[in-house]
Amino acid sequence: MQLSRIGIIFLSVICTSPVFAQTYTRKTPAEKAKKYTEEMVQEQKLDSVQAAEVYVINLAVSTKIDSMYATHPEQDDLRKGFIGIFKMRDEAFRKILTATQYLQFDDSQREKREKKAKEKKAAAEKLQSTLSSEKKE
């Protein structure tokens, strides 16, 4: 009986693993730039000239970020690199967007960072809770 349970669990893990591996495909810098630009067109109401210029900037940012990840830097170096890239992006956006559009963009970015921070905190609390309950058992 014990052996058959182990066998069933083993088979279920082996059979479902390829399914999980196939669900994620890495997007190219061009795909990411297109997605970010489309979001900005909707949120900041960009005209066609602004959209084209923003796409070029987003493509450069996505390419730089991908190349940073490819070098497998330390977490602190990665963070510093991101800060530089995003400062460059923000300076370029200030030249293209109106003051109102840039403020909307900045607010949107802040909201996304806050949401991500809350999600990370909730996940960490859930993990801590799980670990605490497992120690008690």
N, C-alpha and C positions, 0 to 999 in steps of 0.2 A: 504494500500500500504506500509506504514511504517513498519507494523508488518511483512508482508511477506518478506521484505528485511532483517529484523533482523533475521527472522527464517532461511532464506537461508544462511546468514553469520554464524549463530550458527551451522547449520548442516554441513557446509563446514569445519568449525574448528574442530568439533567433528570427522568427518569422516577422515580428513587428519592427525590428531594428532597421531593415532596409527602407521601410515606409517612412520612418522619421528622417532618415538620411536624404531622402529624395524631396522633402518638402521645402528646403531652403536653397535658393540659388542666389549667389552674390550678384548684385547689380553692378553694372559698369559705371564709371564716372559720368558718362553721357546720360545714362538712364536716371541716375540720381539727380543730375543737374536739371534734367527735364522735369522731374517730379517736383523739386524745390521751386523751380521757376513757375510751374503751373500753380502751385500753392500761393506763391507771391502775387501772381496775376489775379487770382481770386480774392485774396485777402487785402492787398494794397491797391487793387484796381489799376494795374500797370497798363500803359498803352503799348502798342506794338514795338515801338523803338526802345522803350524802357525794357520790355520783355526780352528783346534780343540782346541787349547789353547785360542784363541780369543773368541771362543764360550763360554768356561767355564767362562771367565772374563765377557763377556756380560751378561751371565745368572746371575751371582752374582750381577752385577750392576742393572739389571732389577728387580731382586728380592728385593734388598735393596730399590730401588726407590718406588716400589709398597708398601712395608711395611711402608715407610715414609708417603706416601699419606694416608694409612689406619689409621694413628694416627691423621689425620687432624691438622697438626701443623700450627702455624702462618707463614705467608709468609716469614718473615725474617729467621725463624728457618729452613724452607724448603730450602731456598737459601743456607744457611750455610751447611746444610746436603748434598745438591747436590755438593757443592764445594769439600767437603771431599771425597765423593764417586768418583767424576770425577778425583781428584788428585790420588786416589788409582788406578783407572783404567789406567790413563796415565802412572804411574810408572810401572805397570804391562806390558802395551803395549811396553814401551821402552825396556824391557827385551826380548820381543818376536820379535818385528819388527826390520828390518834393519833401519839404520838412514834415508835412503831415504823414506822407507815406512812410518816411523813415521812422517816425515815432510809432506808427502802427506796427511796422516790422520789428522794432526794438521791443515793444510791448509783447508781441507774439513770441519772440525768442525768450523773453523772461518767463512768460507763462509756461512755455515748453520745458524750460530748465526746472522751474518749480514743480511741475507735474512729475518730471523724471525723478527729482529728489524725493518727492513723497512716495513714489512707487518703490524706489530703492529702500527707503526707510521702512515701508510696510513689509517688503520682502525680507529685510533683515530681521524685523521683529517676529515675523512668522517663522523664520528659520530658528531664531533663538527660542521661541516658544516650543517648537518641535523638538529641539535638542534638549530643552529642560524637561519636557514630558518623557522623553526616552530615557533620561538619566534616572528618573523616579521609578521607572519600571524595572 
